[in-house]
Amino acid sequence: MAAMVDPHLGWATPFAYHRICMRHLASNFMTRFKDKILKNLVCRAALASTEHKFKKHMNTIGRINSEALQWLEAVPFQLWALSHDGGRRYGLMTINISKVFNSVLKGARSLPVTALVQLTFFRLNGYFVARREVGANRLASTEQFTPYVDAQIQGRVVKTGSMEIVLYDHEKGLFHVKSRRGRTHRVTLHEKTCTCVKTFIYGFPCSHIIAACQHRCVDFRMFVESYYTTQSYYDTWTPLFHPIFNEDE
């Protein structure tokens, strides 16, 4: 904790932003109010991509239990609500990503300190070697983005087939895009924005922007942030571990 609050160590704003795990928030809420319906509404509010949807769920919570609403309002919204996050958590609402590290340390906690450090070292090296190889193979096969983003984009491309697209401004690339469910969003290609806000939150284009790009024959890959590229993935795992020699060497 001392390291996280020391402004000189880079763990504070603007170098790092701290957020609350949605699952832990919901668990604490459930302990306090013991209401599964309210708990589900809390999760819906946390996952809402727009402030309009967030307010809708919060109002419902308030109508059911005003004390529960006050409890939630005491927690700064930017710490737990995706709609107020500012695009800094990339849609990651739980700490599952950090718990992946637990698999690296599995079976190591009961070991003596020296053995624990050595096991951690060797497992981390294996972790880096395997992912470095994946990145190198994807670079060699000219795959531009990570597998996760490729799958997400392909799924969103499929959705565009049922969308209605109307162009309003040629220079700004202003469109309205109507989904199959009848919901309309405003897309401005020049500003790389959509009123669904998902492109801003996740760092790669929403289905509405992809539809507008296809309508104008624009390459929607320019809307994918650089940290999702295969090169960035490879660079992340490039650092090497070096062999540990005997103590007498």
Secondary structure, DSSP 8 states (H G I E B T S, - for coil): -HHHH-TTTT-STTT------HHHHHHHHHHHH--HHHHHHHHHHHH-SSHHHHHHHHHHHHHH-HHHHHHHHTS-HHHH-GGGS-S-STT--SSHHHHTHHHHSTTTTTS-HHHHHHHHHHHHHHHHHHHHHHHHHHHHTT--B-HHHHHHHHHHHHHGGG-EEEEEETTTTEEEEE-TTS-EEEEEGGGTEETT-HHHHHSS--HHHHHHHHHHT--GGGGS-GGGBHHHHHHHT---------TT-
